[in-house]
Amino acid sequence: MAAKERVGNVISTKMDKTIVVAVENRSPHPKYGKIVVKTKHYKAHDEENQCQEGDRVRIQETRPYSKTKRWILREIMNRTVV
């Protein structure tokens, strides 16, 4: 079984070797049908501190790195221009 992957935007890089990624899930409401956007935050391991806030990244589930960090950075898909 392959490890889970998610695509989201980096919203925080304040920690050392850690990024916080916001992943949006859009799905229709079961009763009313309106598209509802739910956002979940994942902490991911960024070994070289190469991400910046606003980057679009792909993260992959992995072994626990800490109490709350269970994802690792796989690739930076789009960089933000500063």
Secondary structure, DSSP 8 states (H G I E B T S, - for coil): ----EEEEEEEE--STTEEEEEEEEEEE-TTT--EEEEEEEEEEE-TT----TT-EEEEEE-S-SSSSEEEEEEEEEE----
